[in-house]
Amino acid sequence: MLLNPESAKPIYVQIAEWLEGEILSGNIREDERIYSQYQLAEMFNVNPATAAKGLNLLADNNIVYKKRGLGMFVSPQAREIVRKKRQNTVLKQLVFDLVCEAERLGVSADSLAEMIQEARDQLKGEN
């Protein structure tokens, strides 16, 4: 993943969201040690303090926890926390934007629901 320095989102938030994505996808599992601030800083070519801020954001949300002297680890409930968080923020905003655009285009709720079902069917066919 490449960070977008042009984004309105701060770099540390982008790092935290990348790690959340890794947890959601199962690339990093519960109780598994995650990257250190120095590893993240090297991976993304950022200041270690910026990477630490991203890790602290995850810790503040109970997505990761610290083991003194060993580093940070994924919380047992991390995947569910991230799933709920994204459902309540990202997904709701996307749905709102989608409904607004459908209204501007005069697309009925039934047609929109049909488009969503087609997209889900297409996604299932790709997996």
N, C-alpha and C positions, 0 to 999 in steps of 0.2 A: 504494500500500500504506500502510496506517495501522499505526503501531507500537502495541503494546498495553502501556501502562504498568502494567497490572494483572498482566501475565504474570510467571511466575517467571524467565523468561529476561531477562537484562539487555538494555537498549536497544541497546548496541553489538553484541551478538550478533544481535539482530533486524535491525539494519542490515546486518551481514555476510551474514546469510541472505537478505535481500532482494536484495542484489547477486549472491549465488550464483544465485538464481532468475532474475535478469536474464541472467546468463551462460548458464545451462542453456537458457533459452528462446530464446537467440540474439539478444536485444535489445542485448546488449553482446558484441562479438566479440573474438576473440583479437588481441592487439597493439593494441587500441583503447584510447584514453584513457578512464578512468572519471571519475566525479564526484570533485571535490575534497572535502576535509573540510568546507569552508565551504559548498559547494553542498549537500552532504548535510545539514548542520546547518540550512540554510534550508529544505530540502525537508521535513524531519521535525520542525522546530522544536525542535531539541536543541542542546546546547552543542557547539561545534566539537571540543572535546577528546573528547567521547563518540563523535562521528562518526570522528575520527582513530583511536580505539581499535578501531572496527569495521574500518577499512581496514587497520590493523596486524595484526589477526587474519587477514585474508585474505593479507596479505604473509607472515606467519609460516607459512602453509600453502601457499605458492608459487602462490597463485591469481592474485595480482597482483604486479607488480614496479615499482620506482621508477626513473624516469629523472630524474636530477638536473636540477632547474630546469624540468622539463616536467610533472611529476605522476606519477600511477600509471597503469599499463597492465595489461590482462588478459594473463596468461601464455599462451603457445601451448598448453600442456597443461591449462589451467584447467578447461575443460568436463569433461574426463575425471577430474580430481582431485575436482571437486565431485560428479560422478556416483557415483564410488566411495565418497566420504565419506558421501553421503546413503544410498547402498545399505547401507553397513555400520553406519549408526547409525539413521537415521530409519526406513527400511524394515524393518529387523530388529525394531525396537521395535513398529512397527505390526503386523507379522506375529505377534509374540509376544502382543500384546494381543488380536488377532483369534482366535488359537488358544485363548487362555484363555477368552474369551467363548464360543466354540463349545463348549468342554468344559463350561462351566457350563450351557449350554442343551441339552447332549446332542446336538449336531450332529456327525454322523460326518465323518471326513476326506474321504470321497467327496462328501458333500453340500457340504462347505465348498469343495472343489476345483471343484465344479459352479457354486457361487455366484460364485467368483472368475472362472471362465471366462465366465459370463454378464455380469459387470461389464466384463470386457475386451471382449467382443463389443459391448456397449452403447457403450463408449467409442469403439471403432472406427467404429461407426455414426454417432457425433456428429461425427467428424472428416472 
